[in-house]
């Protein structure tokens, strides 16, 4: 019992320190863009995706341009519920990046990024095939979203 009483303050400090880590800003680094062969972009209106709003981008240079534009952004961890709420408010775009010529539907998506029309950018992977707790850009980047929409041909 005496040991627990001595360790309790230390444990409380450790738990608080770990909880604060989620609020830390970090720089998101995308994987090497040259590793991706294509991207599929799904537009989501009013929280609903429609097959006719899907673009398949097979131009590797454009795929690389998109990834380079979002590389190095400052982000913070964000829970799924808050992410979903933010994405319901505006049109959004879900970018699936593929590193193989043919998509294997049995395997998870190798890499993806979400963007909202108002300039928020969300990261779901830390690397190829490595999911993470979603990260949201600290600042809005409407100019980046606009550039990406032009590159991929979104209206």
Secondary structure, 3 states (H helix, E strand, C coil): CHHHHHHHHHHHHHHHHHHHHCCCCEECCCCCHHHCCEEEEEEEECCEEEEEEEEEECCHHHHHHHHHHHCCCEEEECCHHHHHHHHHHCCEEEEEEECCCCCCCCCCCCEEEEEECCCCEEEEEEECCEEEEEEEECCCCHHHHHHHHHHHCCC
